[in-house]
Amino acid sequence: MQYLVSVTRNRTEPTPVEAAAAIEAFDEQLRAGGHRVFSGGLAEPATATVIDNRAGAPVLSDGPYLETEEYLVGLWVLEAADLDVALRLAAAGSRAGRARIEVRPFADA
């Protein structure tokens, strides 16, 4: 089963410098264990563009969709046997990145 592991950070908490190396090492562990499907870090929320094409004509807005103190800084897509394994892996990722993490299973297609 695959899980989306979202890494969030508060705007007032910069990413600790030493976290970058720990995140890279953790990512390598995921890869070696066959759990990593995809991972990536994201640019600052101010670089976002929101597109709304529900009315048939796209409307583009600069900046994040929601104004909030916490924002998504990166993600992993993990392959895990079950939720318990995904949570164990995510807990290790939270420690490595010194950040809060949300785990969500992908819906069955």
C-alpha positions in Angstrom: 0.0 0.0 0.0 1.2 3.5 -0.7 1.2 6.5 1.7 1.6 10.2 1.3 3.9 11.5 4.0 3.6 15.3 4.2 6.3 17.3 6.0 5.1 20.6 7.5 6.9 23.4 9.2 5.8 26.6 11.0 6.8 29.8 9.2 8.6 31.0 12.3 10.7 27.8 12.5 13.5 27.6 9.9 14.7 24.2 8.9 17.7 23.4 11.1 20.9 23.2 9.1 21.8 19.8 10.5 18.4 18.4 9.4 19.3 18.5 5.7 22.0 15.8 6.1 19.7 13.7 8.4 16.9 13.9 5.8 19.2 12.8 3.1 20.4 9.9 5.1 16.8 8.9 6.0 15.9 9.1 2.3 18.7 6.7 1.5 17.5 4.3 4.2 14.0 4.4 2.6 15.4 3.7 -0.8 17.6 0.8 0.5 14.6 -0.7 2.3 12.4 -0.5 -0.8 10.0 2.0 0.8 10.7 5.1 -1.2 8.5 5.7 -4.2 9.2 9.4 -4.5 10.4 12.3 -2.3 10.9 16.0 -2.8 11.2 19.3 -1.1 9.2 22.3 -2.0 10.0 26.0 -2.5 8.5 28.6 -0.2 4.7 29.1 -0.3 5.2 32.6 -1.8 6.4 30.9 -5.0 3.0 29.1 -5.4 0.4 29.8 -8.1 -3.2 28.8 -7.6 -5.3 28.0 -10.6 -9.1 27.9 -10.6 -10.6 26.6 -13.8 -14.0 25.5 -12.4 -15.9 28.1 -14.4 -14.2 27.2 -17.7 -11.7 30.1 -17.8 -8.6 29.7 -15.7 -8.0 32.3 -13.0 -4.4 32.4 -11.7 -3.5 33.8 -8.3 0.0 34.3 -6.9 0.8 32.9 -3.5 -0.4 30.0 -1.5 -4.0 28.7 -1.6 -4.4 29.2 2.2 -2.7 31.8 4.4 -1.5 29.8 7.4 1.4 29.6 9.8 2.2 26.1 8.9 2.9 25.0 5.3 4.0 22.0 3.3 7.8 21.9 2.9 8.2 18.4 1.4 6.8 15.0 0.9 7.5 11.3 0.5 5.4 8.7 -1.2 6.1 5.5 0.6 5.4 1.8 -0.1 4.6 0.0 3.2 3.0 -3.3 4.1 0.5 -1.6 6.3 -0.2 1.6 8.3 1.9 0.5 11.3 5.0 0.3 9.0 4.2 3.6 7.4 3.8 5.3 10.8 7.1 3.8 12.0 8.9 5.2 8.9 7.2 8.6 9.2 8.2 8.8 12.9 11.8 8.3 11.8 11.4 11.0 9.1 9.9 13.4 11.6 12.9 13.0 13.9 15.4 13.3 11.0 13.8 16.4 9.6 12.8 17.9 13.0 9.3 18.6 11.6 5.7 17.5 12.0 4.5 14.9 9.5 1.1 13.8 8.3 0.6 10.3 7.0 -2.3 9.5 4.6 -3.0 6.4 2.6 -3.8 6.8 -1.0 -7.4 5.9 -1.8 -8.0 2.7 -3.7 -8.2 3.4 -7.4 
